[in-house]
Amino acid sequence: MNPNDLLNQIQSQLDKTLSGAGSITDEVHQLVRVSVTKALSGLDIVSREEFDAQQAVLKRSREKIDLLEKQLSQIEELIKRKS
């Protein structure tokens, strides 16, 4: 999820929650938005697309490592047999 999308979603939820509390000034809305933006910018967040892409890379890497370990094991076994 894009941080701006998340921020907009949080702002929307705040608007719904605070709508019954009377009129909230634009200044308060802006202060809340700045606070949430600051809090989100401190988090180490990646998009779902980036996460999925990295997960696919990791899976391919794991498959290659497993194959190489198997080949190495076979080579070691051949060396032991010849010794």
CORRAWO-V528682 format. One record per residue. PSI is psi as a letter, one per 40 degrees, with the letter a starting at -180 (none if undefined). OMEGA is omega in radians with two decimals (none if undefined). Layout:
BEGIN
psi->[PSI & PSI]
omega->[OMEGA & OMEGA]
END
This chain:
BEGIN
psi->[h & h & d & d & d & d & d & d & d & d & d & d & d & d & d & d & d & e & d & e & e & a & h & h & i & d & d & d & d & d & d & d & d & d & d & d & d & d & d & d & d & e & i & g & h & i & i & d & d & d & d & d & d & d & d & d & d & d & d & d & d & d & d & d & d & d & d & d & d & d & d & d & d & d & d & d & d & d & d & d & d & e & none]
omega->[3.09 & 3.14 & 3.10 & 3.08 & 3.12 & 3.12 & 3.12 & 3.11 & 3.11 & 3.13 & 3.11 & 3.11 & 3.10 & 3.12 & 3.13 & -3.11 & -3.05 & -3.10 & 3.13 & -3.07 & -3.13 & -3.07 & 3.09 & -3.10 & 3.08 & 3.14 & 3.12 & 3.09 & -3.13 & 3.12 & 3.10 & -3.14 & 3.13 & -3.14 & 3.14 & 3.11 & 3.13 & 3.14 & -3.13 & -3.11 & 3.10 & -3.13 & 3.10 & -3.02 & 3.01 & 3.13 & 3.11 & 3.14 & 3.12 & 3.11 & 3.14 & 3.13 & 3.13 & 3.10 & 3.10 & 3.10 & 3.13 & 3.14 & 3.12 & 3.12 & 3.12 & 3.12 & 3.12 & 3.12 & 3.12 & 3.12 & 3.12 & 3.09 & 3.12 & 3.12 & 3.12 & 3.11 & 3.12 & 3.12 & 3.11 & 3.12 & 3.09 & 3.13 & 3.12 & -3.13 & -3.10 & -3.10 & none]
END
